[in-house]
Amino acid sequence: MLPRSLFRFSDFTWGSTPHRMLDLGFLRTELKHTITTAEASLLVAPVTLSEKEAFFDIDVESAPGPDGFTSAFYRAAWPIVGQSMFEAVGEFFRTGKLLKQINTTLLALIPKVNMPTYVSDYRPISCCNVLYKAITKIIVKRIQRVLPLLIDYSQNAFVPGRSISDNILLAQDYWPATTK
């Protein structure tokens, strides 16, 4: 019963058939904030030596990926494997392609209750390869540089340095004017 519901859940969530990409070109005229070509090129620029820190930002206690290697291993073996890892990350940013073996994730389902019967009774844990995690960290850091340029000034929730309570205060200031 549960395995069948897991497949139904994954088909519903991620789909079982390929989907074609939507043409969202019409949105370009509606966007208030965009980034320049130079800012966009930062997102796909060659990897710098300072970005190798992404490997060392990964928690040494995190679970190993399908290859069985942890970030603790890579830290200890960095003098031996570091250059190869750095080149592999660079190759991804040059080509946009990643080996299937690196882009493989194990999904472990940890029961939240003694007798799980529903998919929601499990906590999913994704075990990704360290190289995949490092690439993801580099992408996140690059996006963080341009994201403030794309987010409207009125968006306050989930933006560092801004607070949703600012909008509450703003609403309180404007409320008297709307009730006259």
HELIX and SHEET records of a PDB file:
HELIX    1   1 LEU A    2  TRP A   14  1                                  13    
HELIX    2   2 GLY A   25  THR A   29  5                                   5    
HELIX    3   3 THR A   37  LEU A   43  1                                   7    
HELIX    4   4 LEU A   49  LYS A   52  5                                   4    
HELIX    5   5 GLU A   53  ASP A   57  1                                   5    
HELIX    6   6 SER A   71  ALA A   76  1                                   6    
HELIX    7   7 TRP A   78  THR A   95  1                                  18    
HELIX    8   8 VAL A  119  ASP A  121  5                                   3    
HELIX    9   9 VAL A  130  LEU A  150  1                                  21    
HELIX   10  10 ILE A  164  THR A  178  1                                  15    
SHEET    1   A 2 THR A 105  PRO A 111  0                                        
SHEET    2   A 2 TYR A 122  CYS A 128 -1                                        
END                                                                             
